[in-house]
Every structure is written in C-alpha cells, then in structure tokens.
Amino acid sequence: MNLVWAALIVAVVATPAVAAMLLVRRRAPEGSYFSDGDRASGVFGVLATGFSVLAGFVVFLAFTSYDKSRVGAEQEALALGRQIETAQFFPTPVAAELSGELVCYGRSVVHVEWPEAEAGNAVGDVNPWGVELFRTIRLFQPQTPVQESAFDKWLDHTADREAARIDRVHGAEGVIPSPLWIVLILLSIVIVGYVLFFADSAERAVSQGVLMGTVASTLAAMLLLIQFLDSPFKEDVGGIQPVAMERTLRTFDEALADVGRAPEPPCDEQGRRAS
C-alpha cells in the first residue's frame, strides 16, 4: 500500500466530513439534535458494533486470502527448485530440456503473470510452460531404479507446484464480493450521517471536528485496509512480490553453472517463447 496515497485518501474523506459537521453545528441546538443523548449513543453503539463485526469478518477473510497467496508463492518457488534438482537425475538431454523449461516457467511467473496480477487482471489457470513440461516428461521412460525414483519424485513435485500456483493466483482476483463492498460503504455513510446529528452549538468547534474526523478517518482507514488485503499483488509497502521465485531462479542459475549443467532455456528473459 502506498502510504502517502493512503494518508491523502483518509484526509480527503475526513476533511469534508469535518467541514459538514462544523456547518451543521452552526444551526444545531444546544446538546445536539437528540433530546435523549443516552438513547442516541446506544443506537450509535449498535451501528458501530454492527460495522466493526462485519469489518472484522471481512478483514479476516481478506487476510486469509492474502496469506494463502503469499504462502502459495513461496511454496511454488520451493517446488520449482526441487524439480530442477530432480531433473538432474534424468539422462542429460532430458535433464537439460526440463531444466530449461523450468527456468522459463519461473521467468514467466515473475515477468508475465505477476504484472498481470498487479494490474488486477485474471491469471490463466494453466501456465504454458507447465504444459510444455508435461509434454516433455510424458515421453520419458525411466530405465534405471534411480530414474524411476526421480520420476516419481518429479510427479510429486509437479503436484505440489500446481497446488501452490492455485493458492497464489487465488488472491489475484480478490475474494470480497461486490455486494459486501456496497454494504460496507453504505454503513460507513450511515455512520457518518448519524454522527452529524450529534452536532452541538454549545460544544467547542475543535471538539466537534475531532469527533467527526476520528470517525471518518477510522472508517476510511478500515476500508483501505480491506481493499489492500483483497488485492495483495502490489509494488507498494506490504504487497506480495515474486521474491521467492527470483531467488530460486538466481540460486539454480549459479548452481547449475558451477556443475557445468547450465541450461539453455527456450525462452527470453521475460519467460516468453524464443522465436
């Protein structure tokens, strides 16, 4: 989340709310528009409690999705690294082909899928390099016990990688449905409107401004937090970044080069198929 923009949005929301409160205060009777302050405070407590319960539930839901995407990204990178290791137990031509396609898979995640997720676009259910990996391994027939064991491990790591990918892309589209956003925004407007009836001409302007400013700022900050958790793929502070995948690619590029098995990926640096 861009903290500067978040602060500006909170200020933009709070400023007109405070101005409205001070404007209403000029003609408000002493003691506010409510003749029974205790009863009015009780109603406000019901509104605030209802909003806080709903917001708490939504924050929990959004954070669960956020954390699932974060863990999925890390697990996907881990599974990719294990597959690169496993591929080295296959015959050299097959190992080189699989290693190159795995590198392309990682590059496409970092340079193709991640920008799409940051832009709020849906990420495809299948990575094209995942399909290429399946085509390559399907033609391979293990000849030795070591290759058979490596083949079994490869299939296990493939399943782990695909499951982790599903967890990662799950958060890209957001989990908060539109009706829930409508309810949250509507409740925020209702609460701010209700606070206006607490305008009191006998109260100091500063106190009245703080009363409204605190409520409006809290509501705006809560909605911004929910929006951030619902769209976790951002370059801003706290956003999920492809750090794990980049680290995996960098580590195995160096490791394979040291042992003389550096692959020649059939793609460019962005993970797109080389022409």
C-alpha angles and dihedrals in degrees: 000000000000100000094200093054091044091053091047092051091050090049092047090052096043098045099063090041091055091044090052090050093052091046093052090045091065092069099026118117121244111278094025129276091294118088090198109047095181093056091046091050089051091055090048089051090055091051093046093046092049091050094045093050092048093044091048091053092048092048090051091049093047094045091050089054091045093051092045090055092047094050091043091056091051094046092048091054090047092051091048090054091050091051091052089053093047093049090063090071091063124085112289098255092049092043091052093048094047093045091052092049091048090053089050090050091054093046092051090051092052101039105027112024098037096055089048090053092047089053090054094248124140115260116225118259091234129043109223091226089055087061091049090051090053092050092050098047093044090066093050118100115194113232103181136041089252092054091047091053091046090049092054091048090048091057091048092050090047090056090048092050094049092048091049090049091054089053091049098050092042092080096045094080096043128243101227109098120223095247089058091052089050091052093048093050092044092051090049091054091047092051093049090047092049091051089058089068088063088068108132123188090202092057121087115262091235092056092048091048092050090049093056096034093055093051095045094045092050093050093047093048091049093051091047090051092052091048091051094050091046091055104037099163102090138127090227128096111303095012119137111255131187091251095132094050093046090050092050093050092047094047096050094042088060095040096050091045090054092055094043096251101109106154127225103229115215090227142065126257090277094057095252119135112270114243 
